[in-house]
Structure formats: structure tokens, C-alpha cells
């Protein structure tokens, strides 16, 4: 999935954190809700502007970021 059309980063919005479609809802917010045990349906109930594609974009963004994470020796 090409999450770049959904995940936006704006310096003046939420401290430059990755957000969903320019909304003030961050990727981290969505992932935290899912990690706490909420279902997509429950999150959408609280944030009806979200779509199932937004969730896939958050997961794809997180997976891509994880692929690029490296630990360097001191």
C-alpha cells in the first residue's frame, strides 16, 4: 500500500507527527488505540472520519518505519 497519499506530515500540526489525511489524528494515536485492544469499528465509532484504508495506511507506515530502524553500536 502507498501510504504517502494518506499519511501527512506538516511541521505546524501536532508537532510534525505523521497524521492521517491532514487531520489532527496521528498515526501513533491510531496505533495506540489498536494496541490497547480497541477494534477498528470501535475507533471509527469515536472518529467517524476514519476509513478502513486509513488503518491500513497506519500499519504500512509503521511497518516501513520499522524496516528502516537500525541499532548502531556505541
C-alpha positions in Angstrom: 0.0 0.0 0.0 1.2 3.5 -0.8 0.5 5.2 2.5 2.1 8.5 1.3 -1.3 9.7 -0.1 -2.9 9.2 3.3 -0.2 9.9 5.9 0.8 13.5 6.0 3.5 15.4 7.9 3.1 19.1 8.5 5.5 21.0 10.7 2.8 23.1 12.4 0.4 20.3 13.0 0.7 18.0 16.1 4.4 18.9 16.4 5.2 17.5 13.0 4.0 14.0 13.8 2.6 11.8 11.0 -1.1 12.5 10.7 -3.9 10.9 8.8 -5.1 12.9 5.7 -4.2 16.2 7.3 -6.4 15.6 10.3 -5.2 16.2 13.8 -5.3 12.4 14.4 -1.8 10.9 14.4 -0.6 7.5 13.3 0.6 7.0 16.9 -2.9 7.8 18.2 -4.5 5.1 15.9 -1.8 2.5 16.6 -2.2 3.2 20.4 -6.0 2.6 20.2 -5.5 -0.6 18.3 -2.7 -1.8 20.7 -5.0 -1.1 23.7 -7.4 -3.6 22.3 -9.9 -1.4 20.5 -11.2 -2.8 17.2 -11.2 -0.7 14.0 -15.0 -0.4 14.4 -14.7 1.0 17.9 -12.1 3.5 16.8 -14.3 4.5 13.8 -17.2 4.9 16.2 -15.1 7.5 18.1 -13.6 9.0 14.9 -16.1 8.6 12.1 -13.9 10.5 9.7 -11.5 7.4 9.6 -11.8 4.7 7.0 -10.5 1.2 6.9 -7.9 2.4 4.4 -6.6 4.8 7.0 -5.9 1.9 9.3 -4.0 0.0 6.6 -2.0 3.2 5.8 -1.1 3.5 9.5 0.1 -0.1 9.6 2.0 0.2 6.4 3.7 3.4 7.6 4.7 1.7 10.9 6.0 -1.3 9.0 8.0 0.8 6.7 9.5 2.8 9.6 10.3 -0.4 11.4 12.1 -1.7 8.3 14.3 1.4 8.4 15.1 1.2 12.1 18.7 0.2 12.9 20.6 0.0 16.2 24.2 1.2 16.0 26.9 0.2 18.4 28.2 3.0 20.6 
